[in-house]
Amino acid sequence: MKSGEAEFLYLTTTGRRSGQPREIEIWFTQRDGRYYVIAEHLDDAHWVQNLVADARVGVRVGDRAFSARARVIREAEASDLHWAIRELSEQKYGWGDGLVVELTPEPG
C-alpha cells in the first residue's frame, strides 16, 4: 500500500429488513473514478444483500464522504473488469478473492 493512501473505506448501506443504516469498514481499491470493494463471503454477506435491495449507499474515505450507487460486478457479465479489480486488490493488500462490488460516486 502506498504511503498516505487510506487503508479502509466505510460503506453505509440501508438494512433490507430494518431500513436502518448499516456501516462496515472494508478494504478498497480505486479505478477510473470509481471505488471497488470485495465481499469475501460473496452473496451471503449481509451488506451485499442490502445494496442489492437498495443500490444507494454512503461512502467515507479518509476525510471525504459522498453518496454513491453500488452494483455487483459478476465475472460472467464483466470478466475483464472483475479480474482487473481483483488484481488491484491483490497488489494493494495481498488478497483479492471474492465478489467485486463497484461504487460510483453520485454527481455533486
C-alpha positions, 0 to 999 in steps of 0.5 A, a space after each residue: 500500500 502506498 504511503 498516505 493512501 487510506 487503508 479502509 473505506 466505510 460503506 453505509 448501506 440501508 438494512 433490507 429488513 430494518 431500513 436502518 443504516 448499516 456501516 462496515 469498514 472494508 478494504 478498497 481499491 480505486 479505478 477510473 473514478 470509481 471505488 471497488 470493494 470485495 465481499 469475501 463471503 460473496 452473496 451471503 454477506 449481509 451488506 451485499 444483500 442490502 445494496 442489492 435491495 437498495 443500490 444507494 449507499 454512503 461512502 467515507 474515505 479518509 476525510 471525504 464522504 459522498 453518496 454513491 450507487 453500488 452494483 455487483 460486478 459478476 465475472 460472467 457479465 464483466 470478466 475483464 473488469 472483475 479480474 482487473 479489480 481483483 488484481 488491484 486488490 491483490 497488489 494493494 493488500 495481498 488478497 483479492 478473492 471474492 465478489 467485486 462490488 463497484 461504487 460510483 460516486 453520485 454527481 455533486 
